[in-house]
Amino acid sequence: MKNSVKTLDQESLYRLAIRYVERYATTRKKLADYLNRKIREREWQDAEPPAVEPLIERFVDLGYIDDALYAQTKAAALTRRGYGARRVSLALYQAGISEADGAEAFQISKENKWSAADKFARKRKIGCYAESQQDEDICRKQLQAFLRAGHDFDLASRFVFARPGEEITAED
């Protein structure tokens, strides 16, 4: 049975790239990974090798890809969802964001670390948001969840070991 998927040339690679950036907020690395995966899946038919990097640079010059803006948006979204600075930096690393492009985004997550921890505790009904005092085993599990969410130990323990209804204030 013949493979119905068309092989790629430079024009079809360009069309795939345009379609991808119009549908998704992306980074240089994510677009390169996508295009290279498509080349592997569908095979290359042109005599010259695929020009992935020049295509990506062209999209950067046109403003279709902005790693710094992507990093700021991702950091703000993760912080609003209750994730800490370590989780934000991991997400930016996985997206291929350089340290220079991610510096401002990392600063956003550090500045909003208390509000992110408060949001996480409220969503999970941890510590001061719990209905009743939790036993030691549950507190340990809640502390682990806080740490996996990227919060530092001191901030996480303040929330986890707070009594229900206790007010926790941000320390500067």
Secondary structure, DSSP 4 states (H G I P E B T S, - for coil): ----SPPB-HHHHHHHHHHHHHHS---HHHHHHHHHHHHHHH-B-SSSPP-HHHHHHHHHHHTS--HHHHHHHHHHHHHHTT--HHHHHHHHHHTT--HHHHHHHHHHHHHTHHHHHHHHHHHHT-GGGSSSPPPHHHHHHHHHHHHHTT--HHHHHHHHTSPTT-------
